[in-house]
């Protein structure tokens, strides 16, 4: 473990040999700071979004507007985290932008998190905050894609059983 400003820090979980601007399917989990339930609640095995949860969903759906080479797949906004699958496509040329070939998964998630945080600050959710990092997985094949999609769909029904399980919390 390396030190930064004389304190230990966690090394990145990203694959050093992988180019995260590569066209591929990525599974992402983004947590709220301290796993506080900011986005709503699960009732009768369904996620009920509050105002901030609806903004997070809107910002998630708008990712392809800001990054035309990105497609959203399955996603779920949960009370204290978000699971989503994003697909980076090959370079796209647009009349008003240069090639978007070099946009990385990290830049996409950073922009998403910043958009939600800016709205929260502006609209009275001053205590809202994200964890500094996010979890990602490069989806290896169609079987894994299917399995992750199923996990996303099953997240609200399993919430009561799994919400406090430390194995399900990615820091």
N, C-alpha and C positions, 0 to 999 in steps of 0.2 A: 504494500500500500504506500503510495507516495504522499508527500506533504505539500500543502499549499499554505503560505503564510504561517508556517510553523504548526499547522493542525493537520490531522489525517483527513483524507478524503477518499470516497469510494471511487474506484476506477470505473470507467464506462463499461456498460454491458454490451455495447455495440461491437459487432465483429470488425476487427481492425482491417481485415482483408476485403470487406464488402463495401461497395460504393452505394451509399444510401440515396443516390439520385438515379440508380438503375431502375429501369422499368420492371416492376414486380408487384406482387401482392404482399401487403404488410398488415399484420394484426397489431393493434395499438391499445394499450390501457393507460388512461390518464387519471390520476387520483387528485382529490382535493387535499389540501394541507391538513394533516392530522386526521384525515378520513372523516371530516365533519360532513354531515348530510345536508348539503346546500341545495340540491336540485329537486327535492320533492320526496315522495314516499312510495313504498310498494303497498298496495291495498288489493286484497283478493288476487294476489299473484300477478298484478299489473302495475306498471310504473305510472304514477300520477305526477306529472311535472308541475312544479310551481313556476313562478315568473322567471326566476333565474334559470331553471331547468329548460324552459321554453326558449330562452335566449341561447343557451348552450346548444340546444338542438338546431336552432336557426343558423347559428354560426357554423356548426358542423356541416349542415346541408349546403352552406354557401362556399365551402372550401373549393369546389370546382370552378366557381365564379372567379375566384382570386388566382387559382392555379389551374388553367385549362387542361393541363396534361395530367390531372388527377381525377380519378373517379371514386366516389364513395360506394361501398357495398353495404353489407349488414352493419348495423350499429345499435347500441342501446345506451341511453343516458340513465344511469342508476343514481340513487340518492347521493353517493359520495365518489363516484367514478364514472368513467365512460369507456366502453369497449367499442372499437370500430375496426373495420377492414378498409384500407385504402389501396388503390391501384395506381401506381405511377406508370403512365404511358410513355411511349417514345416522344421525343421532342415535338412540340407543337409551335408553329409560327402563327402569330397573330399580327394584324395590321398595326396595332398600337404598342406592341411589345416585341422585344427581341426574342430569340429562341429561349424557351423555358427549360431547356435540357438539363441544366445544372441545379435545379431546385431539389433540395434534399428532404427526406422525411422529417428531419429535425426542424427545418425551416417551416414546413407546413404546420407541424404541431405547435411550434412557437407562435406562429401567426394566429392560429386558432385560440390558443390559451390567452394570448394578449388581447384578442378581440372580446372574449368573454370578460376578462378582468377589467378592461376599459369600460365596458358597459356597466359592470357591477360597481365600479368606483363612481361613475357618473350618476347612477340611479339608486344610490343609498345602500348598497350591499358592501359597505366599507370593510367588513371583516372577512370577506371572501378571499380565498387565496388557493392557488394550486400548489401541489408538491413541485419542487424544482425540476424533477426529471419525469420521464415516462417510460413505460415498459413497451418494448416492441418485439415482434417475432417475424422473421422472414418466413412466409408460408411456403413450405417445401413442395407440395403437390396438391392435387385435387381432393384426395382423401382428407388431408389435413385442413384444407379450405372448408370442406363440408363439415368436419368436426368442429371447427371454430365457429362457423355460422350457427350450428346447433347449440353450442355453448352460449353464444350471444342471445339467441332466442329463449333459451332456458334460464337465463340469468334472473329475471324477475320471479319466476315460480320458486327458485331455489334460495331467494334472498334471506328468508327467515332462518334457514338452516346454515347458511354459509357466511352471513355478513360479518360475524365476529371471529371467523376462523383465520388465524394468522397466516396460514398457507395461501390464502386468497388475497392477501394484501401485498401489493408491490410497492416498495418504497423507492 
